[in-house]
Amino acid sequence: MQPRRLWLWVVVFLLFPALSYAQSYKVVSSAGAPSGKVPAAVASALNPQGMKFEDSQGHVVAEIWLAKTLPAASSPSSSPDILYGSLAPGTFVGVLEFPAQGSDYRGQSIKAGYYTLRYEWIPEDGNHMGVSQYRDFLLLLPSAKDTNPGQVMPFKETVKLSRLTTGTGHPGVLMMDRARNSLKSLPAAFQDDSQNWAIQADASIGGKTTPLAFVLVGQYQGG
């Protein structure tokens, strides 16, 4: 066999396992809100139909319940760096459970358990430049500490409680993604242009059905 052909076969052999075992994800429905696992007021605000985000081996990465209804912002944002301007920062969006240790978009470890999701914007300062094209994020808060889903929580309080999920000086964050019109049915999983894996589902914002998407597998690669 000629050296060039041998080299090509070596490359194919080395790449084959990576191509064969590339991870993919899907969303499956789950029944029942997490009653007894989160404060009663929070559980009653959730859709009873949950969503399990699973890998290709059927392992559950996270389970999510969105709020039945989300209030529309009194002053919606039309800024080009805001994806979901109809939501007010600090709004309760839902609950997420990590059945095993998880991580956020910064790569910070998050213990197994239940967390509320609060919508926030990245501050426009030098400390956050380049983190994302858009400023929309979801912050993870310990569900036992976030007991009033009807409250639009102030930014400082949201960040303070979210830091309890990481035990660091940074809150636990999930990057929100641009919703895909190409998805035929929701909820669904998709891989974005940065190779992150995201979940997309319909939410009711001010009585209007609006698709929301956020990353569950992937992390910021900057400094």
KAGI-V942529 format. One record per backbone hydrogen bond with DSSP energy under -1.0 kcal/mol. CO is the residue of the C=O (numbers start at 1). NH is the residue of the N-H. If there is no record, write none. Layout:
CO;NH, CO;NH
//
This chain:
2;6, 3;7, 4;8, 5;9, 6;10, 7;11, 8;12, 9;13, 10;14, 11;15, 12;16, 15;19, 16;20, 17;21, 24;56, 26;54, 28;52, 30;50, 33;35, 34;37, 39;43, 40;44, 43;46, 45;68, 48;32, 50;30, 51;64, 52;28, 53;61, 53;62, 54;26, 55;58, 59;55, 62;53, 63;97, 64;51, 65;95, 66;47, 70;206, 79;82, 81;135, 84;87, 85;77, 86;73, 88;91, 90;153, 91;119, 93;67, 94;117, 95;65, 96;115, 97;63, 98;113, 102;110, 104;107, 105;220, 108;104, 110;102, 113;98, 114;143, 115;96, 116;141, 117;93, 117;94, 118;139, 119;90, 120;137, 123;125, 125;128, 128;131, 135;122, 136;176, 137;120, 138;174, 139;118, 141;116, 142;145, 148;151, 154;158, 155;159, 156;160, 157;161, 158;162, 159;163, 161;164, 162;165, 163;167, 172;140, 173;105, 174;138, 175;215, 188;200, 190;198, 192;195, 196;192, 197;216, 197;217, 198;190, 199;214, 200;188, 201;212, 203;210, 204;70, 205;208, 208;205, 210;203, 212;201, 213;177, 214;199, 217;197
//
